[in-house]
Amino acid sequence: MEEKPVAKTEETRSLLATLPGRYYVDPDVFEAEQTRIFARDWFCVARASDFATAGSFQTFDVGGENLIIVGGADRQIRAFFNVCRHRGSRICNEAEGRVSRTFQCPYHVWSYGLDGSLVGAPNMAMMPDLEVAERGLLSVHAREWLGYVWVCLAHDAPEFESSVMQQVTERFGDPKTIDRYGLDKLEVGRRIEYEV
């Protein structure tokens, strides 16, 4: 039986071959991506509607860091590093939930408001040298657009308009075209989680 040659298609700019498989599983490549990509750019992490109720939160791993995203009483969505400013303990161990007014560190019960400010700690009155205003949770750049929450870990985040918004409009069209999709009105119908 004669083997027929496999048809070869020519690659175009819009249809390129994928990387060899090792790039998807190599720990060194993963680490490089964390620092060179995920720690520097804006990333879409959640639906904004998940934070409509004050105190609604979710935790996410982005760029090797664990973050808390929370809806505030002022209807602002904020993001913080999920690390207590006292001894560095993880504040929130749940993937999602709702707190009434504060997050409490399980280690020494330092309490932080929904805006990230330090609102209480044991014996705080006996620590006159403690600059309470400087001990709030460390914030992460957070932005809501098209019904989604975007975060950036970089201290000096790239300008959202010229990075994310420009890339989206180049790909999907002008703002009026994007608005017709009604992305901000989409609702989650079902969630499926996969163990990889």
C-alpha positions as CSV (number, residue, x, y, z in Angstrom):
1,M,0.0,0.0,0.0
2,E,1.4,3.3,-1.1
3,E,1.5,6.1,1.5
4,K,0.1,9.4,0.4
5,P,2.0,12.5,1.5
6,V,0.2,14.5,4.2
7,A,-1.0,17.8,2.8
8,K,1.0,20.7,4.1
9,T,-0.7,24.0,4.6
10,E,1.3,27.2,4.4
11,E,1.5,29.2,7.6
12,T,0.2,32.7,7.5
13,R,0.6,35.5,10.0
14,S,-2.7,34.8,11.6
15,L,-2.3,31.0,11.7
16,L,1.1,30.1,13.2
17,A,2.3,26.8,14.6
18,T,2.2,26.3,18.3
19,L,5.3,26.1,20.5
20,P,6.8,22.6,21.1
21,G,5.1,20.9,24.1
22,R,8.0,21.3,26.5
23,Y,7.2,25.1,26.7
24,Y,3.9,24.3,28.2
25,V,5.3,22.1,31.0
26,D,8.8,23.4,31.8
27,P,9.0,24.9,35.3
28,D,11.6,27.4,34.2
29,V,9.4,28.7,31.4
30,F,6.5,29.0,33.8
31,E,8.6,31.0,36.3
32,A,9.8,33.3,33.5
33,E,6.2,33.9,32.4
34,Q,5.2,34.7,35.9
35,T,7.8,37.5,36.2
36,R,8.0,38.7,32.7
37,I,4.3,38.6,31.8
38,F,1.9,38.1,34.7
39,A,3.7,40.5,37.1
40,R,3.8,43.3,34.5
41,D,0.6,43.4,32.5
42,W,-3.1,43.8,33.1
43,F,-5.1,40.6,33.5
44,C,-8.8,39.9,33.5
45,V,-9.6,37.9,36.7
46,A,-13.3,38.1,37.4
47,R,-16.8,39.3,36.5
48,A,-17.5,42.6,38.2
49,S,-21.0,41.5,39.0
50,D,-19.5,39.0,41.5
51,F,-18.6,42.0,43.7
52,A,-21.9,43.9,43.6
53,T,-22.6,43.2,47.3
54,A,-20.2,45.0,49.7
55,G,-17.9,42.5,51.3
56,S,-18.1,40.0,48.4
57,F,-14.6,38.7,47.7
58,Q,-12.6,36.2,45.7
59,T,-8.9,35.2,45.9
60,F,-6.8,34.7,42.9
61,D,-3.2,33.7,42.1
62,V,-1.6,36.1,39.6
63,G,2.1,36.3,38.8
64,G,3.0,34.2,41.8
65,E,1.1,36.3,44.2
66,N,-2.2,35.6,46.0
67,L,-4.7,38.5,45.7
68,I,-8.0,39.4,47.4
69,I,-10.5,41.2,45.1
70,V,-13.4,42.8,47.1
71,G,-16.4,44.9,46.6
72,G,-16.4,47.9,48.9
73,A,-19.3,49.7,50.6
74,D,-18.7,52.6,48.2
75,R,-19.3,50.1,45.3
76,Q,-15.6,50.3,44.3
77,I,-13.9,47.1,43.5
78,R,-10.4,46.9,45.0
79,A,-7.5,44.4,44.9
80,F,-4.9,43.7,47.6
81,F,-2.1,41.3,48.2
82,N,-3.5,38.6,50.5
83,V,-0.8,39.2,53.1
84,C,-1.1,40.6,56.6
85,R,1.1,43.6,57.2
86,H,2.0,42.4,60.7
87,R,3.7,39.0,60.3
88,G,3.0,38.2,56.7
89,S,0.3,35.6,57.2
90,R,-2.3,34.9,54.5
91,I,-5.4,36.8,55.5
92,C,-8.0,35.0,53.5
93,N,-7.8,31.2,52.9
94,E,-11.2,30.8,51.1
95,A,-11.5,31.1,47.4
96,E,-14.6,33.3,47.7
97,G,-17.2,34.5,50.1
98,R,-18.5,37.5,51.9
99,V,-17.4,39.5,55.0
100,S,-19.5,42.0,56.7
101,R,-17.0,44.8,57.2
102,T,-13.5,43.5,57.8
103,F,-11.0,40.8,56.9
104,Q,-9.2,39.4,60.0
105,C,-5.8,37.8,59.9
106,P,-6.0,34.4,61.6
107,Y,-2.6,34.8,63.2
108,H,-2.9,37.9,65.4
109,V,-6.3,39.1,64.5
110,W,-5.3,42.3,62.7
111,S,-8.4,43.6,61.0
112,Y,-8.6,45.4,57.7
113,G,-11.6,47.3,56.2
114,L,-13.0,46.7,52.7
115,D,-10.9,49.6,51.6
116,G,-7.7,47.8,52.8
117,S,-7.2,50.2,55.8
118,L,-6.0,48.8,59.1
119,V,-9.0,49.2,61.4
120,G,-7.9,47.2,64.5
121,A,-5.3,45.1,66.1
122,P,-4.9,43.7,69.7
123,N,-3.2,46.3,72.0
124,M,-3.2,48.9,69.2
125,A,-3.7,51.7,71.8
126,M,-0.5,50.5,73.5
127,M,1.6,51.0,70.2
128,P,1.7,54.8,69.9
129,D,4.6,54.5,67.3
130,L,2.4,52.4,65.0
131,E,1.5,54.5,61.9
132,V,-2.0,53.0,61.4
133,A,-2.5,54.8,58.0
134,E,0.7,53.2,56.7
135,R,-0.2,49.6,57.8
136,G,-3.1,48.9,55.5
137,L,-3.1,46.1,53.0
138,L,-0.9,46.7,50.0
139,S,-3.1,47.5,47.1
140,V,-2.9,46.2,43.5
141,H,-4.0,48.2,40.5
142,A,-7.6,47.2,39.8
143,R,-9.9,48.4,37.0
144,E,-13.4,47.5,35.9
145,W,-14.1,47.5,32.2
146,L,-16.8,45.8,30.1
147,G,-18.2,44.1,33.2
148,Y,-14.9,42.5,34.0
149,V,-12.2,43.1,36.7
150,W,-8.7,43.6,35.5
151,V,-5.6,43.7,37.8
152,C,-1.9,44.6,37.4
153,L,0.8,43.7,39.9
154,A,3.4,46.2,38.6
155,H,4.1,49.1,40.8
156,D,4.0,51.3,37.7
157,A,1.2,49.7,35.7
158,P,1.0,50.2,32.0
159,E,-1.6,52.7,31.0
160,F,-4.9,50.7,30.8
161,E,-6.2,52.7,27.9
162,S,-3.2,52.2,25.6
163,S,-2.6,48.6,26.5
164,V,-5.8,46.7,27.2
165,M,-8.4,48.9,25.7
166,Q,-6.3,49.6,22.5
167,Q,-5.6,45.9,22.0
168,V,-9.3,44.9,22.5
169,T,-10.5,47.6,20.1
170,E,-7.9,46.6,17.5
171,R,-9.1,43.1,17.6
172,F,-12.9,43.6,18.0
173,G,-13.5,47.0,16.5
174,D,-14.3,50.5,17.7
175,P,-16.0,51.1,21.1
176,K,-19.5,51.3,19.6
177,T,-19.0,47.8,18.0
178,I,-17.8,46.4,21.3
179,D,-20.7,48.0,23.2
180,R,-23.1,46.1,20.9
181,Y,-21.8,42.8,22.3
182,G,-23.2,43.8,25.7
183,L,-20.3,42.2,27.5
184,D,-21.1,44.1,30.7
185,K,-24.6,42.5,30.8
186,L,-23.4,38.9,30.5
187,E,-24.2,36.6,33.4
188,V,-22.6,33.4,34.5
189,G,-24.9,30.6,33.6
190,R,-22.7,27.8,35.0
191,R,-19.2,27.2,36.3
192,I,-17.2,24.1,35.7
193,E,-13.8,23.5,37.4
194,Y,-11.3,21.1,36.1
195,E,-8.5,19.5,38.0
196,V,-5.3,19.6,35.9
